[in-house]
Amino acid sequence: MKLKMISKIQEEYKKSKLFFVIKALLSVTTIYFAIRVLIISTSGLSNSDPIPEKLNLLLFGMLFSLGLSSIVKIVEMFIYKQKEYFTLQVVSTIFILGVSIYLLFM
């Protein structure tokens, strides 16, 4: 199991180092925002205070980073002429970015 995952990561790295690094940085950013949202949400369970405004900004950051990561995947698919799941990727990216923009102006 581990060996298969490591070989897949190495294959992605050999394919295009630039796309790999950008997707890795955006994934780390998404995970950071997700952990911050979880920490604020769980601390909010013990308090009766309303949800802080900062939570919407953290959710926006998380979803926007996820959307940017998805855009990088779309560009990669377009460059390497991968047609499988391309339409689904575009639709899901538009949805994710739309929700993130909605959260920003909410």
MMTF fields as JSON, N, C-alpha, C and O atoms, coordinates in Angstrom:
{
  "mmtfVersion": "1.0.0",
  "mmtfProducer": "UNKNOWN",
  "numBonds": 423,
  "numAtoms": 424,
  "numGroups": 106,
  "numChains": 1,
  "numModels": 1,
  "chainsPerModel": [1],
  "groupsPerChain": [106],
  "chainIdList": ["A"],
  "bondAtomList": [4, 2, 8, 6, 12, 10, 16, 14, 20, 18, 24, 22, 28, 26, 32, 30, 36, 34, 40, 38, 44, 42, 48, 46, 52, 50, 56, 54, 60, 58, 64, 62, 68, 66, 72, 70, 76, 74, 80, 78, 84, 82, 88, 86, 92, 90, 96, 94, 100, 98, 104, 102, 108, 106, 112, 110, 116, 114, 120, 118, 124, 122, 128, 126, 132, 130, 136, 134, 140, 138, 144, 142, 148, 146, 152, 150, 156, 154, 160, 158, 164, 162, 168, 166, 172, 170, 176, 174, 180, 178, 184, 182, 188, 186, 192, 190, 196, 194, 200, 198, 204, 202, 208, 206, 212, 210, 216, 214, 220, 218, 224, 222, 228, 226, 232, 230, 236, 234, 240, 238, 244, 242, 248, 246, 252, 250, 256, 254, 260, 258, 264, 262, 268, 266, 272, 270, 276, 274, 280, 278, 284, 282, 288, 286, 292, 290, 296, 294, 300, 298, 304, 302, 308, 306, 312, 310, 316, 314, 320, 318, 324, 322, 328, 326, 332, 330, 336, 334, 340, 338, 344, 342, 348, 346, 352, 350, 356, 354, 360, 358, 364, 362, 368, 366, 372, 370, 376, 374, 380, 378, 384, 382, 388, 386, 392, 390, 396, 394, 400, 398, 404, 402, 408, 406, 412, 410, 416, 414, 420, 418],
  "bondOrderList": [1, 1, 1, 1, 1, 1, 1, 1, 1, 1, 1, 1, 1, 1, 1, 1, 1, 1, 1, 1, 1, 1, 1, 1, 1, 1, 1, 1, 1, 1, 1, 1, 1, 1, 1, 1, 1, 1, 1, 1, 1, 1, 1, 1, 1, 1, 1, 1, 1, 1, 1, 1, 1, 1, 1, 1, 1, 1, 1, 1, 1, 1, 1, 1, 1, 1, 1, 1, 1, 1, 1, 1, 1, 1, 1, 1, 1, 1, 1, 1, 1, 1, 1, 1, 1, 1, 1, 1, 1, 1, 1, 1, 1, 1, 1, 1, 1, 1, 1, 1, 1, 1, 1, 1, 1],
  "groupList": [{"groupName": "MET", "atomNameList": ["N", "CA", "C", "O"], "elementList": ["N", "C", "C", "O"], "formalChargeList": [0, 0, 0, 0], "bondAtomList": [1, 0, 2, 1, 3, 2], "bondOrderList": [1, 1, 2], "singleLetterCode": "M", "chemCompType": "L-PEPTIDE LINKING"}, {"groupName": "LYS", "atomNameList": ["N", "CA", "C", "O"], "elementList": ["N", "C", "C", "O"], "formalChargeList": [0, 0, 0, 0], "bondAtomList": [1, 0, 2, 1, 3, 2], "bondOrderList": [1, 1, 2], "singleLetterCode": "K", "chemCompType": "L-PEPTIDE LINKING"}, {"groupName": "LEU", "atomNameList": ["N", "CA", "C", "O"], "elementList": ["N", "C", "C", "O"], "formalChargeList": [0, 0, 0, 0], "bondAtomList": [1, 0, 2, 1, 3, 2], "bondOrderList": [1, 1, 2], "singleLetterCode": "L", "chemCompType": "L-PEPTIDE LINKING"}, {"groupName": "ILE", "atomNameList": ["N", "CA", "C", "O"], "elementList": ["N", "C", "C", "O"], "formalChargeList": [0, 0, 0, 0], "bondAtomList": [1, 0, 2, 1, 3, 2], "bondOrderList": [1, 1, 2], "singleLetterCode": "I", "chemCompType": "L-PEPTIDE LINKING"}, {"groupName": "SER", "atomNameList": ["N", "CA", "C", "O"], "elementList": ["N", "C", "C", "O"], "formalChargeList": [0, 0, 0, 0], "bondAtomList": [1, 0, 2, 1, 3, 2], "bondOrderList": [1, 1, 2], "singleLetterCode": "S", "chemCompType": "L-PEPTIDE LINKING"}, {"groupName": "GLN", "atomNameList": ["N", "CA", "C", "O"], "elementList": ["N", "C", "C", "O"], "formalChargeList": [0, 0, 0, 0], "bondAtomList": [1, 0, 2, 1, 3, 2], "bondOrderList": [1, 1, 2], "singleLetterCode": "Q", "chemCompType": "L-PEPTIDE LINKING"}, {"groupName": "GLU", "atomNameList": ["N", "CA", "C", "O"], "elementList": ["N", "C", "C", "O"], "formalChargeList": [0, 0, 0, 0], "bondAtomList": [1, 0, 2, 1, 3, 2], "bondOrderList": [1, 1, 2], "singleLetterCode": "E", "chemCompType": "L-PEPTIDE LINKING"}, {"groupName": "TYR", "atomNameList": ["N", "CA", "C", "O"], "elementList": ["N", "C", "C", "O"], "formalChargeList": [0, 0, 0, 0], "bondAtomList": [1, 0, 2, 1, 3, 2], "bondOrderList": [1, 1, 2], "singleLetterCode": "Y", "chemCompType": "L-PEPTIDE LINKING"}, {"groupName": "PHE", "atomNameList": ["N", "CA", "C", "O"], "elementList": ["N", "C", "C", "O"], "formalChargeList": [0, 0, 0, 0], "bondAtomList": [1, 0, 2, 1, 3, 2], "bondOrderList": [1, 1, 2], "singleLetterCode": "F", "chemCompType": "L-PEPTIDE LINKING"}, {"groupName": "VAL", "atomNameList": ["N", "CA", "C", "O"], "elementList": ["N", "C", "C", "O"], "formalChargeList": [0, 0, 0, 0], "bondAtomList": [1, 0, 2, 1, 3, 2], "bondOrderList": [1, 1, 2], "singleLetterCode": "V", "chemCompType": "L-PEPTIDE LINKING"}, {"groupName": "ALA", "atomNameList": ["N", "CA", "C", "O"], "elementList": ["N", "C", "C", "O"], "formalChargeList": [0, 0, 0, 0], "bondAtomList": [1, 0, 2, 1, 3, 2], "bondOrderList": [1, 1, 2], "singleLetterCode": "A", "chemCompType": "L-PEPTIDE LINKING"}, {"groupName": "THR", "atomNameList": ["N", "CA", "C", "O"], "elementList": ["N", "C", "C", "O"], "formalChargeList": [0, 0, 0, 0], "bondAtomList": [1, 0, 2, 1, 3, 2], "bondOrderList": [1, 1, 2], "singleLetterCode": "T", "chemCompType": "L-PEPTIDE LINKING"}, {"groupName": "ARG", "atomNameList": ["N", "CA", "C", "O"], "elementList": ["N", "C", "C", "O"], "formalChargeList": [0, 0, 0, 0], "bondAtomList": [1, 0, 2, 1, 3, 2], "bondOrderList": [1, 1, 2], "singleLetterCode": "R", "chemCompType": "L-PEPTIDE LINKING"}, {"groupName": "GLY", "atomNameList": ["N", "CA", "C", "O"], "elementList": ["N", "C", "C", "O"], "formalChargeList": [0, 0, 0, 0], "bondAtomList": [1, 0, 2, 1, 3, 2], "bondOrderList": [1, 1, 2], "singleLetterCode": "G", "chemCompType": "PEPTIDE LINKING"}, {"groupName": "ASN", "atomNameList": ["N", "CA", "C", "O"], "elementList": ["N", "C", "C", "O"], "formalChargeList": [0, 0, 0, 0], "bondAtomList": [1, 0, 2, 1, 3, 2], "bondOrderList": [1, 1, 2], "singleLetterCode": "N", "chemCompType": "L-PEPTIDE LINKING"}, {"groupName": "ASP", "atomNameList": ["N", "CA", "C", "O"], "elementList": ["N", "C", "C", "O"], "formalChargeList": [0, 0, 0, 0], "bondAtomList": [1, 0, 2, 1, 3, 2], "bondOrderList": [1, 1, 2], "singleLetterCode": "D", "chemCompType": "L-PEPTIDE LINKING"}, {"groupName": "PRO", "atomNameList": ["N", "CA", "C", "O"], "elementList": ["N", "C", "C", "O"], "formalChargeList": [0, 0, 0, 0], "bondAtomList": [1, 0, 2, 1, 3, 2], "bondOrderList": [1, 1, 2], "singleLetterCode": "P", "chemCompType": "L-PEPTIDE LINKING"}],
  "groupTypeList": [0, 1, 2, 1, 0, 3, 4, 1, 3, 5, 6, 6, 7, 1, 1, 4, 1, 2, 8, 8, 9, 3, 1, 10, 2, 2, 4, 9, 11, 11, 3, 7, 8, 10, 3, 12, 9, 2, 3, 3, 4, 11, 4, 13, 2, 4, 14, 4, 15, 16, 3, 16, 6, 1, 2, 14, 2, 2, 2, 8, 13, 0, 2, 8, 4, 2, 13, 2, 4, 4, 3, 9, 1, 3, 9, 6, 0, 8, 3, 7, 1, 5, 1, 6, 7, 8, 11, 2, 5, 9, 9, 4, 11, 3, 8, 3, 2, 13, 9, 4, 3, 7, 2, 2, 8, 0],
  "groupIdList": [1, 2, 3, 4, 5, 6, 7, 8, 9, 10, 11, 12, 13, 14, 15, 16, 17, 18, 19, 20, 21, 22, 23, 24, 25, 26, 27, 28, 29, 30, 31, 32, 33, 34, 35, 36, 37, 38, 39, 40, 41, 42, 43, 44, 45, 46, 47, 48, 49, 50, 51, 52, 53, 54, 55, 56, 57, 58, 59, 60, 61, 62, 63, 64, 65, 66, 67, 68, 69, 70, 71, 72, 73, 74, 75, 76, 77, 78, 79, 80, 81, 82, 83, 84, 85, 86, 87, 88, 89, 90, 91, 92, 93, 94, 95, 96, 97, 98, 99, 100, 101, 102, 103, 104, 105, 106],
  "secStructList": [7, 2, 2, 2, 2, 2, 2, 2, 2, 2, 2, 2, 2, 2, 2, 7, 2, 2, 2, 2, 2, 2, 2, 2, 2, 2, 2, 2, 2, 2, 2, 2, 2, 2, 2, 2, 2, 2, 2, 2, 2, 2, 2, 2, 2, 2, 7, 7, 1, 7, 7, 7, 2, 2, 2, 2, 2, 2, 2, 2, 2, 2, 2, 2, 2, 2, 2, 2, 2, 2, 2, 2, 2, 2, 2, 2, 2, 2, 2, 6, 6, 7, 7, 6, 6, 2, 2, 2, 2, 2, 2, 2, 2, 2, 2, 2, 2, 2, 2, 2, 2, 2, 2, 2, 2, 7],
  "xCoordList": [0.826, 0.0, 0.873, 0.683, 1.829, 2.708, 3.558, 3.763, 4.045, 4.908, 4.169, 4.735, 2.911, 2.109, 1.887, 1.944, 1.634, 1.407, 2.698, 2.662, 3.817, 5.096, 5.44, 5.941, 5.176, 5.462, 4.548, 4.968, 3.308, 2.397, 2.881, 2.816, 3.362, 3.89, 5.133, 5.289, 6.011, 7.207, 6.845, 7.485, 5.826, 5.375, 4.839, 5.129, 4.055, 3.539, 4.682, 4.647, 5.69, 6.821, 7.623, 8.056, 7.82, 8.575, 7.805, 8.399, 6.491, 5.649, 5.823, 6.081, 5.686, 5.869, 6.161, 5.304, 7.373, 7.778, 7.028, 6.68, 6.777, 6.088, 4.663, 4.262, 3.9, 2.533, 2.52, 1.648, 3.485, 3.557, 3.771, 3.098, 4.707, 5.019, 3.836, 3.493, 3.211, 2.065, 0.916, 0.313, 0.606, -0.484, -0.15, -1.034, 1.118, 1.509, 1.35, 0.827, 1.793, 1.651, 0.185, -0.194, -0.626, -2.049, -2.74, -3.659, -2.309, -2.884, -2.518, -3.351, -1.269, -0.847, -1.637, -2.049, -1.847, -2.63, -4.067, -4.631, -4.661, -6.028, -6.124, -7.07, -5.153, -5.15, -4.984, -5.617, -4.139, -3.953, -5.27, -5.65, -5.968, -7.244, -8.277, -9.061, -8.291, -9.252, -9.017, -9.968, -7.753, -7.45, -7.839, -8.374, -7.576, -7.979, -9.495, -9.985, -10.239, -11.707, -12.163, -13.069, -11.547, -11.917, -11.635, -12.446, -10.498, -10.153, -11.144, -11.618, -11.454, -12.404, -13.8, -14.515, -14.195, -15.527, -15.666, -16.694, -14.642, -14.741, -14.665, -15.299, -13.898, -13.88, -15.2, -15.588, -15.888, -17.182, -18.283, -19.323, -18.071, -19.071, -19.204, -20.289, -18.094, -18.146, -18.607, -19.017, -18.542, -18.969, -20.348, -20.755, -21.048, -22.351, -22.24, -23.252, -21.005, -20.791, -21.181, -21.1, -21.601, -21.916, -20.642, -19.524, -20.839, -19.72, -18.944, -19.54, -17.636, -16.865, -16.809, -16.922, -16.634, -16.548, -15.315, -15.289, -14.301, -13.062, -13.283, -12.535, -14.3, -14.569, -14.932, -14.505, -15.717, -16.065, -14.834, -14.72, -13.906, -12.676, -11.815, -11.186, -11.786, -11.032, -11.662, -10.954, -12.992, -13.675, -13.428, -13.227, -13.444, -13.136, -11.722, -11.51, -10.753, -9.374, -9.228, -8.502, -9.917, -9.843, -10.425, -9.794, -11.632, -12.274, -11.583, -11.526, -11.057, -10.364, -9.059, -8.716, -8.336, -7.118, -7.443, -6.718, -8.532, -8.965, -9.345, -9.029, -10.027, -10.39, -9.176, -9.127, -8.193, -6.967, -6.206, -5.632, -6.206, -5.578, -6.292, -5.663, -7.579, -8.365, -8.105, -8.09, -7.901, -7.565, -6.219, -6.05, -5.267, -3.963, -4.143, -3.506, -5.001, -5.278, -5.919, -5.597, -6.818, -7.461, -6.424, -6.424, -5.549, -4.506, -3.598, -3.219, -3.249, -2.415, -3.116, -2.496, -4.399, -5.163, -5.231, -5.148, -5.381, -5.466, -4.135, -4.111, -3.03, -1.711, -1.363, -0.827, -1.663, -1.316, -2.426, -2.361, -3.436, -4.53, -5.253, -5.569, -5.505, -6.257, -7.729, -8.116, -8.529, -9.938, -10.841, -11.992, -10.32, -11.129, -11.402, -10.468, -12.65, -13.123, -12.845, -12.941, -12.505, -12.197, -13.424, -13.334, -14.568, -15.794, -16.208, -16.6, -16.122, -16.463, -15.534, -15.976, -14.265, -13.301, -13.622, -13.528, -13.999, -14.334, -15.588, -15.623, -16.604, -17.855, -17.618, -18.121, -16.86, -16.612, -15.763, -15.948, -14.839, -14.029, -14.882, -14.731, -15.768, -16.666, -17.54, -17.765, -18.029, -18.861, -18.073, -18.554, -16.866, -16.056, -15.708, -15.822, -15.285, -14.951, -16.189, -16.102, -17.337, -18.582, -18.967, -19.373, -18.841, -19.156, -18.171, -18.556, -16.906, -15.926, -16.203, -16.073, -16.577, -16.915, -18.183, -18.27, -19.142, -20.356, -20.015, -20.548, -19.113, -18.719, -17.992, -18.096, -17.254, -16.522, -17.471, -17.219, -18.563, -19.499, -20.685, -21.591, -20.723, -21.826, -21.732, -22.585],
  "yCoordList": [-1.192, 0.0, 1.258, 2.146, 1.335, 2.499, 2.618, 3.711, 1.483, 1.479, 1.978, 2.69, 1.603, 2.048, 3.56, 4.239, 4.08, 5.513, 6.297, 7.352, 5.788, 6.455, 6.445, 7.436, 5.337, 5.274, 6.221, 6.8, 6.38, 7.315, 8.758, 9.554, 9.105, 10.443, 10.685, 11.765, 9.693, 9.837, 9.997, 10.764, 9.281, 9.393, 10.79, 11.362, 11.348, 12.707, 13.716, 14.679, 13.502, 14.415, 14.391, 15.437, 13.201, 13.081, 13.67, 14.183, 13.592, 14.079, 15.578, 16.037, 16.339, 17.78, 18.288, 18.249, 18.759, 19.235, 20.499, 20.673, 21.376, 22.63, 22.38, 22.919, 21.561, 21.267, 20.542, 20.784, 19.66, 18.923, 19.869, 19.753, 20.806, 21.733, 22.657, 22.896, 23.175, 24.076, 23.348, 23.877, 22.117, 21.359, 21.017, 21.03, 20.712, 20.387, 21.609, 21.489, 22.778, 23.989, 24.351, 24.729, 24.236, 24.545, 23.515, 23.86, 22.27, 21.247, 21.502, 21.345, 21.898, 22.219, 23.421, 23.44, 24.426, 25.598, 25.207, 25.683, 24.347, 23.883, 23.136, 23.336, 22.279, 21.519, 22.458, 22.259, 23.478, 24.454, 25.15, 25.24, 25.645, 26.322, 25.359, 25.749, 24.114, 23.136, 22.856, 22.738, 22.751, 22.504, 23.714, 23.556, 24.921, 26.135, 26.202, 26.579, 25.835, 25.833, 24.817, 25.1, 23.644, 22.633, 23.11, 22.896, 23.749, 24.222, 25.286, 25.242, 26.237, 27.29, 26.709, 27.13, 25.752, 25.163, 24.363, 24.444, 23.595, 22.798, 23.677, 23.373, 24.767, 25.661, 26.421, 26.836, 26.603, 27.264, 26.395, 26.909, 25.087, 24.192, 24.39, 24.234, 24.734, 24.893, 26.295, 26.5, 27.246, 28.616, 28.875, 28.235, 29.81, 30.18, 31.414, 31.98, 31.831, 32.989, 32.655, 31.498, 33.66, 33.409, 33.068, 33.3, 32.527, 32.143, 33.402, 34.373, 33.397, 34.598, 34.835, 33.903, 36.097, 36.469, 35.847, 35.597, 35.607, 35.036, 33.648, 33.227, 32.936, 31.592, 31.62, 30.748, 32.613, 32.715, 32.968, 32.434, 33.783, 34.035, 32.778, 32.523, 31.998, 30.749, 29.75, 29.062, 29.671, 28.796, 29.251, 28.427, 30.568, 31.093, 30.694, 30.237, 30.867, 30.499, 29.03, 28.66, 28.186, 26.752, 26.388, 25.673, 26.882, 26.531, 27.181, 26.585, 28.39, 29.052, 28.321, 28.167, 27.873, 27.092, 25.775, 25.335, 25.155, 23.91, 24.161, 23.355, 25.284, 25.631, 25.922, 25.517, 26.621, 26.894, 25.61, 25.459, 24.699, 23.399, 22.653, 21.979, 22.785, 22.151, 22.817, 22.141, 24.128, 24.829, 24.351, 24.173, 24.145, 23.627, 22.25, 21.943, 21.424, 20.099, 20.219, 19.44, 21.185, 21.387, 21.8, 21.28, 22.723, 23.163, 21.998, 21.83, 21.2, 20.03, 19.044, 18.502, 18.815, 17.911, 18.462, 17.702, 19.764, 20.387, 20.285, 19.995, 20.522, 20.472, 19.057, 18.865, 18.074, 16.69, 15.953, 14.735, 16.683, 16.141, 14.966, 13.965, 15.11, 14.086, 14.483, 15.472, 13.733, 14.093, 13.41, 13.806, 12.393, 11.663, 12.533, 13.051, 12.696, 13.475, 14.972, 15.679, 15.477, 16.893, 17.756, 18.736, 17.392, 18.174, 18.163, 19.194, 17.014, 16.912, 17.782, 18.414, 17.812, 18.639, 20.123, 20.885, 20.534, 21.938, 22.329, 23.389, 21.488, 21.789, 21.855, 22.758, 20.911, 20.919, 22.124, 22.671, 22.54, 23.72, 24.976, 25.811, 25.111, 26.266, 26.282, 27.341, 25.13, 25.045, 25.433, 26.213, 24.888, 25.179, 26.659, 27.275, 27.23, 28.657, 29.524, 30.571, 29.095, 29.832, 29.854, 30.892, 28.719, 28.656, 29.502, 30.159, 29.485, 30.295, 31.786, 32.545, 32.211, 33.624, 33.994, 35.084, 33.094, 33.325, 33.527, 34.428, 32.674, 32.81, 34.111, 34.674, 34.595, 35.851, 37.025, 37.91, 37.045, 38.166, 37.929, 38.762, 36.85, 36.535, 37.325, 37.184],
  "zCoordList": [0.0, 0.0, 0.0, -0.832, 0.933, 1.006, -0.254, -0.782, -0.722, -1.896, -3.129, -3.959, -3.241, -4.378, -4.319, -5.344, -3.122, -2.972, -3.247, -3.881, -2.778, -3.019, -4.5, -5.029, -5.167, -6.605, -7.388, -8.39, -6.938, -7.601, -7.407, -8.344, -6.219, -5.957, -6.815, -7.385, -6.909, -7.738, -9.214, -9.933, -9.66, -11.048, -11.33, -12.381, -10.398, -10.55, -10.569, -11.334, -9.735, -9.666, -10.966, -11.451, -11.528, -12.781, -13.959, -14.907, -13.887, -14.975, -15.162, -16.275, -14.096, -14.151, -12.741, -11.858, -12.556, -11.233, -10.84, -9.672, -11.796, -11.498, -10.996, -9.965, -11.731, -11.312, -9.968, -9.134, -9.766, -8.506, -7.331, -6.307, -7.478, -6.389, -6.119, -4.961, -7.166, -6.979, -6.295, -5.361, -6.762, -6.129, -4.68, -3.823, -4.399, -3.03, -2.121, -1.013, -2.578, -1.765, -1.53, -0.421, -2.561, -2.397, -1.5, -0.757, -1.565, -0.684, 0.77, 1.663, 1.006, 2.377, 2.898, 4.057, 2.036, 2.432, 2.758, 3.743, 1.942, 2.188, 3.51, 4.272, 3.781, 5.037, 6.231, 7.268, 6.09, 7.165, 7.502, 8.669, 6.469, 6.714, 7.293, 8.159, 6.833, 7.349, 8.83, 9.602, 9.223, 10.637, 11.478, 12.575, 10.974, 11.706, 11.876, 12.94, 10.828, 10.911, 11.955, 12.739, 11.972, 12.969, 14.386, 15.287, 14.59, 15.934, 16.399, 17.534, 15.525, 15.909, 16.112, 17.02, 15.28, 15.412, 16.701, 17.375, 17.045, 18.278, 19.512, 20.522, 19.453, 20.612, 20.72, 21.812, 19.603, 19.62, 20.199, 20.611, 20.238, 20.822, 22.321, 22.88, 22.973, 24.421, 24.833, 25.975, 23.919, 24.219, 23.626, 22.657, 24.217, 23.666, 22.779, 22.364, 22.488, 21.633, 20.192, 19.78, 19.431, 18.028, 17.237, 17.698, 16.07, 15.218, 14.831, 14.363, 15.019, 14.68, 13.17, 12.374, 12.8, 11.389, 10.735, 9.531, 11.554, 11.042, 10.446, 9.563, 10.92, 10.419, 8.94, 8.183, 8.518, 7.095, 6.244, 5.141, 6.751, 6.007, 5.918, 4.891, 6.99, 6.961, 5.994, 5.259, 5.995, 5.042, 3.609, 2.717, 3.39, 2.068, 1.647, 0.524, 2.554, 2.237, 1.914, 0.991, 2.676, 2.444, 1.077, 0.299, 0.792, -0.469, -1.663, -2.739, -1.491, -2.58, -2.913, -4.085, -1.889, -2.121, -2.81, -3.702, -2.395, -3.032, -4.491, -5.367, -4.75, -6.117, -6.978, -8.139, -6.422, -7.179, -7.484, -8.563, -6.54, -6.771, -7.901, -8.716, -7.927, -8.98, -10.335, -11.364, -10.34, -11.585, -12.113, -13.32, -11.219, -11.638, -12.273, -13.281, -11.693, -12.249, -13.635, -14.532, -13.817, -15.117, -16.158, -17.274, -15.8, -16.74, -17.091, -18.25, -16.105, -16.349, -17.284, -18.199, -17.053, -17.922, -19.348, -20.312, -19.481, -20.799, -21.54, -22.736, -20.836, -21.474, -21.923, -23.015, -21.092, -21.411, -22.157, -22.322, -22.605, -23.427, -22.756, -23.399, -21.458, -20.736, -20.76, -20.138, -21.458, -21.611, -20.585, -20.401, -19.925, -18.959, -17.74, -17.128, -17.389, -16.235, -16.349, -15.346, -17.527, -17.685, -17.391, -16.652, -17.967, -17.761, -16.294, -15.747, -15.669, -14.247, -13.4, -12.441, -13.749, -13.018, -13.175, -12.212, -14.382, -14.624, -13.84, -13.216, -13.868, -13.16, -11.654, -10.985, -11.123, -9.676, -9.269, -8.182, -10.131, -9.833, -9.803, -8.912, -10.763, -10.784, -9.54, -8.955, -9.133, -7.935, -6.683, -5.861, -6.539, -5.355, -5.284, -4.224, -6.406, -6.414, -6.189, -5.548, -6.71, -6.482, -5.015, -4.491, -4.354, -2.923, -2.123, -1.156, -2.524, -1.788, -1.953, -0.993, -3.141, -3.363, -2.569, -2.004, -2.535, -1.749, -0.273, 0.374, 0.262, 1.665, 1.931, 3.021, 0.938, 1.125, 1.293, 2.11, 0.526, 0.569, 1.482, 1.515, 2.211, 3.11, 4.391, 5.267]
}
